[in-house]
Amino acid sequence: MATGRLDDAAMGRVENAASTHSRPSELRITDLRVAVVVGSGYHPIIRIDTNQGISGLGEVRDGGHAEYALQFKHMLLGQNPCNVDMIFSALRRYGNWGREGGGVSGIEIALWDLVGKAYGVPCHQFLGGKHRDRVRIYGDTPAPAQPTPEGYVEAVLRRKALGLTFIKFDLPPRFFNAVDGALVGQATKHEYELAKAWRAPGAGRGIKLSQKGIAAAVDVVRAVREAVGAEISLCIDHFGEGFVTADEAIRLGHALEPFDLAWVEDPLPWHDFAGHKKVADALLTPVAAGEELYLWDGFREPIETRAFDILHPDLLTSGGMLETKRIADYGERFGLATALHACCTPIGLMANVHCGAAISGLVAVEHHGLDIPHWGDLVTGIDPDYLEGGYVTVPDAPGLGIELNEEAVAAQLRHPGALFQPTEEWNRIRIGFERRSRG
């Protein structure tokens, strides 16, 4: 990925990259605006503006609300964005797991992008520098419309044709629902839909997977492995996530062990660390989890108890680039590698590339936008062959190394015309912050 690199004569000379009109000590945040685009889902793009004409880009996690970032505007106005750690410390207490961590995380990314542009330094330098010049990508592959072995092989081979050497594919609940006899028992009737949203995996019919269902999953994974060969790393997603119990996840996991998967992802609800450990201890295939966890604090227990084999933070939830680097570094003390979950625009992906470059024990960074035709058009600085060989080049250009293509963004807005509209209504403190500040 070419991202506005300096020419050969300027390489290594920070003074040639720095914004000549930037005075970092006098830099102040003047505005925060958002633009929500359509991609793999809805993606709120953040833009933080300053009094010196420099802006930083960030992103709320897919499916999150723009308000998760806008609620902090009153805390940001007038601040020097170079004080990233101070601002992050003030904001972090108001974030939470899942999409609710997206505001804090997206703002952290935008701040580093802004600081990098002010000083003429790429973001990875703020994280301690690079361990590699190119970051390996693993390609997300949704379950095909016809969830047969042939359908899965066709979908995964399309990923291999892109040059990817690490591929993930989904085995979601609808796969088992589509296979006759894959499930046993009957779903409980007369239950409210809202009541089904958050409950223990064994509620209702209890055990779900039949031996026929497990055999169907085996047929798919065997066919995919045979089609791509041993040189391709494979992993599976939506492995359970509350659809099956820990014991069912273990049964299914054991059946898939002959196919040498790099990991099985999220076998149980995100907060069930003991359940994850039960599955991880029982399987010879690694368990990857953590995409819903917020901050280093959220990862501490599963790291110290080794509930996961592979840490899998989403830096648009986990606290942004520096906090995710801290999580990965702590995990490595316990012998745990890190893969980065990412379903985002090019802004989020480049944040992951900078962060991934700085993580010693990195496995790979996810790319969830491979089927979106306009994905790369949203920014400038991305070459058409940026994914050559299944790796993305780490930018040397200031900040994230990219800029918005506002014309392309405007064409993909969730609400036409709502391109970085004024947000003065968020300038004042909101009642939730007032109540919290009163203790």
C-alpha positions in Angstrom: 0.0 0.0 0.0 1.5 3.3 -1.1 0.4 6.0 1.2 1.9 9.3 0.1 5.6 8.4 0.9 8.2 11.1 0.8 10.5 11.0 -2.3 13.9 9.5 -2.0 15.6 12.9 -1.3 13.3 13.6 1.6 13.2 10.1 3.1 14.5 10.1 6.7 14.3 13.9 7.0 11.5 14.8 9.4 11.7 18.5 8.7 10.7 17.8 5.1 7.5 16.0 6.2 6.4 18.3 9.0 3.6 20.7 8.4 5.4 24.0 8.1 2.4 25.9 9.4 2.1 23.7 12.5 3.1 24.9 15.9 2.4 21.9 18.0 2.6 23.7 21.4 -0.1 26.0 20.2 -2.3 23.4 18.5 -5.9 23.3 19.8 -9.0 21.2 18.9 -11.7 23.4 17.4 -14.3 20.8 16.1 -15.4 17.2 15.9 -17.5 16.0 13.1 -18.7 12.7 11.7 -19.8 11.2 8.4 -21.4 7.8 8.4 -20.7 5.6 5.4 -22.1 2.3 4.2 -19.7 -0.7 3.9 -19.7 -4.0 5.7 -22.2 -2.2 7.9 -22.4 1.4 9.0 -19.1 3.1 9.7 -19.0 6.5 11.4 -15.9 8.3 10.3 -14.5 10.9 12.8 -12.7 14.1 11.8 -11.1 16.2 14.5 -10.2 19.8 13.4 -7.7 22.2 14.8 -6.9 25.9 14.8 -4.0 25.3 12.5 -5.9 23.7 9.7 -4.7 20.2 10.5 -7.3 17.4 10.9 -7.1 13.9 12.3 -9.1 10.9 11.1 -10.6 8.1 13.1 -13.5 5.7 13.1 -16.2 4.4 15.4 -16.5 0.6 15.2 -18.8 -0.9 12.6 -22.4 -0.7 13.6 -21.7 1.8 16.4 -23.4 5.1 16.8 -21.8 8.4 15.8 -22.9 9.6 19.2 -20.4 7.4 20.9 -17.8 9.9 19.7 -19.8 13.1 19.6 -20.6 12.7 23.3 -17.0 13.6 24.1 -16.8 16.8 21.9 -17.3 19.1 24.9 -14.3 17.5 26.6 -12.1 17.9 23.5 -12.7 21.5 22.5 -9.7 23.7 23.3 -7.4 20.8 24.2 -4.0 20.3 22.6 -4.4 17.1 20.7 -0.7 16.3 21.2 -1.6 15.4 24.8 -3.0 12.1 23.7 -2.5 10.1 26.9 -4.1 12.8 29.1 -7.1 13.1 26.8 -7.4 9.3 26.6 -7.3 9.0 30.3 -10.1 11.5 30.7 -12.3 9.8 28.1 -11.7 6.1 28.8 -13.9 6.0 31.9 -17.0 6.7 29.8 -16.4 3.9 27.3 -17.5 0.3 27.5 -17.3 -3.1 25.8 -18.3 -3.7 22.2 -19.5 -0.8 20.1 -19.6 1.5 23.2 -15.8 1.5 23.1 -15.9 2.8 19.6 -16.0 6.5 20.5 -13.0 6.5 22.8 -11.1 4.2 20.4 -11.9 6.2 17.3 -10.9 9.5 18.9 -7.6 8.0 20.1 -6.8 7.1 16.5 -7.8 10.5 15.2 -5.5 12.2 17.8 -2.5 10.1 16.8 -3.2 10.8 13.1 -3.4 14.5 13.9 -0.2 14.5 16.0 1.6 12.5 13.2 0.6 15.1 10.7 1.7 18.0 12.9 5.2 16.5 13.5 5.6 14.8 10.1 5.9 11.3 11.7 4.0 8.1 10.9 1.8 6.7 13.7 3.8 3.5 14.2 6.7 5.7 15.5 4.5 6.7 18.5 4.0 3.1 19.3 7.7 2.3 19.5 8.5 1.7 15.9 8.2 -1.2 13.5 8.9 -4.9 13.8 8.2 -5.4 10.1 7.8 -3.3 6.9 4.8 -5.2 5.7 1.8 -6.6 7.7 0.2 -9.9 6.9 -3.6 -9.8 6.2 -6.1 -12.5 6.9 -9.2 -12.2 4.7 -12.7 -12.5 6.2 -15.0 -14.7 4.1 -18.7 -14.7 4.8 -20.7 -18.0 4.5 -21.8 -18.5 0.9 -25.5 -18.2 -0.1 -25.5 -21.9 -0.7 -23.6 -23.2 2.4 -22.4 -26.4 0.8 -18.8 -27.7 0.6 -18.7 -26.6 -3.0 -20.0 -23.1 -2.1 -17.4 -22.7 0.6 -14.6 -23.8 -1.7 -15.6 -21.3 -4.3 -15.7 -18.5 -1.8 -12.3 -19.3 -0.2 -10.6 -19.8 -3.5 -11.6 -16.3 -4.5 -9.7 -15.1 -1.4 -6.7 -17.2 -2.4 -6.8 -15.7 -5.9 -6.2 -12.3 -4.2 -2.8 -13.5 -3.0 -3.9 -14.1 0.6 -2.1 -16.7 2.5 -4.3 -16.5 5.6 -8.1 -16.9 5.2 -11.0 -17.0 7.7 -14.5 -18.3 6.8 -17.7 -18.3 8.7 -19.6 -21.4 10.1 -22.5 -19.4 11.5 -25.8 -20.7 13.1 -27.5 -20.4 9.7 -25.2 -23.0 8.3 -26.5 -25.6 10.8 -30.1 -24.3 10.3 -29.8 -25.0 6.6 -28.6 -28.6 6.9 -31.4 -31.1 7.4 -31.0 -33.0 10.6 -28.0 -30.8 11.8 -29.9 -29.8 14.9 -31.7 -31.9 17.5 -34.8 -31.0 19.5 -37.0 -28.1 18.9 -36.7 -24.4 19.6 -38.8 -23.3 22.5 -42.0 -21.7 21.4 -43.9 -18.6 22.8 -40.8 -16.7 23.8 -40.4 -13.0 23.4 -37.9 -12.0 20.8 -36.2 -9.5 23.1 -35.8 -12.3 25.7 -33.7 -14.3 23.3 -31.1 -11.7 22.8 -29.0 -12.4 25.9 -29.3 -15.7 27.6 -27.2 -18.7 28.4 -26.3 -20.9 25.3 -28.0 -23.9 26.8 -31.4 -22.2 27.3 -34.4 -23.3 25.3 -33.8 -26.6 23.5 -30.5 -27.2 25.3 -28.0 -29.2 23.2 -28.5 -28.3 19.6 -25.8 -30.0 17.4 -26.4 -33.5 16.1 -23.7 -35.8 14.9 -25.0 -35.1 11.4 -24.5 -31.4 12.0 -21.0 -31.9 13.1 -20.3 -34.1 10.1 -21.6 -31.4 7.8 -19.2 -28.9 9.3 -16.4 -31.5 8.9 -17.3 -31.9 5.2 -17.0 -28.2 4.6 -13.7 -27.7 6.4 -12.2 -30.8 4.8 -13.2 -29.6 1.3 -11.7 -26.1 1.9 -8.5 -27.5 3.3 -8.1 -29.9 0.3 -8.8 -27.1 -2.1 -6.3 -24.5 -0.7 -3.6 -26.9 0.4 -1.4 -26.9 3.4 0.4 -23.7 2.6 -2.7 -21.6 3.4 -3.5 -20.8 7.0 -7.3 -21.3 7.7 -9.4 -20.3 10.6 -13.2 -20.2 11.3 -15.5 -17.6 12.7 -18.9 -17.5 14.4 -17.8 -20.8 15.9 -20.3 -20.5 18.7 -20.8 -17.1 20.2 -23.7 -18.3 22.4 -25.3 -20.5 19.8 -23.7 -23.7 21.4 -22.7 -24.7 24.8 -19.0 -25.2 25.8 -19.4 -28.9 25.6 -20.8 -28.7 22.0 -18.0 -26.3 21.0 -15.6 -28.9 22.3 -17.3 -31.7 20.4 -17.2 -29.7 17.2 -13.7 -28.5 17.8 -12.4 -32.0 18.2 -14.0 -33.1 15.0 -12.2 -30.3 13.1 -8.8 -30.9 14.6 -7.5 -33.0 11.6 -7.6 -30.0 9.4 -5.0 -27.9 11.2 -7.0 -24.7 11.7 -5.0 -21.7 12.9 -7.8 -20.9 15.3 -11.5 -21.2 16.1 -13.0 -17.9 17.0 -15.4 -16.8 19.8 -16.7 -20.2 20.8 -18.8 -18.7 23.6 -20.3 -15.4 24.7 -17.5 -12.8 25.0 -17.7 -12.3 28.7 -17.5 -16.0 29.6 -13.8 -16.3 30.4 -14.2 -19.6 32.3 -16.1 -21.1 29.4 -13.5 -20.0 26.9 -10.8 -21.5 29.1 -12.7 -24.8 29.3 -12.9 -25.0 25.5 -9.3 -23.8 25.0 -7.9 -26.3 27.5 -9.9 -29.1 25.8 -8.9 -28.4 22.2 -5.7 -28.8 20.4 -6.8 -26.1 18.0 -6.1 -22.6 19.3 -9.1 -20.5 20.5 -9.0 -16.8 19.5 -11.3 -14.3 21.3 -11.5 -10.8 22.6 -13.0 -8.6 19.9 -15.6 -7.2 22.3 -13.3 -6.4 25.2 -12.5 -2.9 26.2 -9.0 -1.6 27.4 -6.1 -3.5 28.9 -8.3 -3.9 32.0 -10.8 -6.0 30.0 -8.0 -8.3 28.7 -6.2 -8.8 32.0 -8.2 -11.7 33.4 -8.3 -13.8 30.2 -4.6 -13.2 29.6 -3.5 -14.1 33.2 -5.8 -17.2 33.2 -4.9 -18.1 29.6 -8.6 -18.3 28.8 -7.7 -17.5 25.1 -4.8 -19.0 23.1 -4.7 -16.0 20.7 -5.7 -12.5 21.7 -8.1 -11.0 19.2 -8.8 -7.4 20.1 -10.6 -5.0 17.8 -8.7 -1.7 18.3 -11.9 0.2 17.5 -13.3 -1.3 20.7 -10.2 -2.1 22.8 -9.0 1.6 23.1 -7.2 2.5 19.9 -3.7 1.9 18.8 -1.5 2.5 21.9 -3.9 0.6 24.2 -4.0 -2.3 21.9 -0.2 -2.4 21.7 -0.2 -2.5 25.5 -2.7 -5.4 25.5 -0.5 -7.3 23.0 2.7 -6.7 24.9 1.1 -7.9 28.1 -0.2 -11.0 26.4 3.2 -11.8 25.0 4.6 -12.0 28.6 2.3 -15.0 29.0 3.3 -16.5 25.7 0.1 -15.3 23.8 0.2 -14.0 20.3 -2.1 -11.4 18.9 -4.3 -11.2 15.8 -6.2 -8.0 15.1 -10.0 -8.2 14.4 -11.0 -5.4 12.0 -14.3 -4.7 10.2 -13.8 -1.1 9.1 -13.0 1.5 6.4 -9.5 2.1 5.1 -9.1 4.5 8.1 -9.5 1.7 10.6 -7.4 -0.7 8.5 -4.5 1.6 8.4 -4.7 2.1 12.1 -4.5 -1.7 12.4 -1.5 -1.8 10.0 0.4 0.8 12.1 -0.5 -1.0 15.3 0.2 -4.4 13.8 3.7 -3.2 12.7 4.5 -2.3 16.3 3.3 -5.6 17.8 6.1 -8.1 18.2 3.9 -11.2 18.5 1.5 -10.4 15.6 -0.2 -13.2 13.7 -2.2 -11.1 11.1 -4.6 -8.2 10.7 -8.1 -8.9 9.4 -9.5 -7.3 6.2 -13.3 -7.3 6.2 -13.9 -5.1 3.1 -12.7 -7.3 0.3 -16.1 -7.6 -1.3 -17.0 -3.9 -1.2 -16.2 -2.3 -4.6 -15.9 1.3 -3.2 -13.8 0.3 -0.2 -10.5 1.7 -1.4 -12.0 4.8 -3.0 -12.9 6.3 0.4 -9.3 7.5 0.8 -6.4 8.7 -1.2 -3.0 7.1 -1.0 -3.9 3.5 -1.5 -2.5 1.8 -4.6 -4.7 -0.7 -6.6 -2.2 -3.5 -5.8 -1.9 -2.6 -2.1 -2.7 -6.2 -1.1 0.1 -7.7 -3.1 1.1 -11.1 -1.8 -1.4 -10.9 1.0 0.6 -8.2 2.9 0.1 -4.4 3.3 3.1 -2.1 3.3 3.4 0.0 6.5 3.2 3.7 5.6 6.1 6.1 6.2 3.9 9.2 5.5 2.8 11.3 8.4 0.0 10.1 10.7 -2.0 7.2 9.3 -0.6 8.0 5.8 -3.9 8.5 4.1 -6.4 11.3 3.4 -10.1 11.2 2.8 -11.6 11.3 -0.7 -14.6 13.4 0.2 -16.3 12.9 -3.1 -16.2 9.2 -2.7 -17.3 9.4 0.9 -20.2 11.7 0.0 -21.4 9.0 -2.5 -21.5 6.3 0.2 -23.2 8.2 3.0 -25.8 6.4 5.0 -27.8 9.7 5.0 -27.2 11.5 1.7 -25.9 15.0 2.3 -24.8 14.4 5.8 -21.1 14.9 5.1 -19.3 16.3 8.2 -22.3 18.5 9.1 -21.9 21.0 12.0 -22.2 19.5 15.5 -22.6 22.5 17.7 -25.4 20.8 19.7 -22.6 18.6 21.2 -20.4 21.5 22.3 -22.1 21.7 25.7 -21.8 19.1 28.5 -24.5 16.4 28.4 -26.7 15.4 31.4 -25.0 12.0 31.6 -21.6 13.6 32.2 -23.1 16.1 34.7 -24.5 13.3 36.8 -21.3 11.3 36.7 -19.2 14.4 37.6 -21.4 14.9 40.7 -20.5 11.4 41.9 
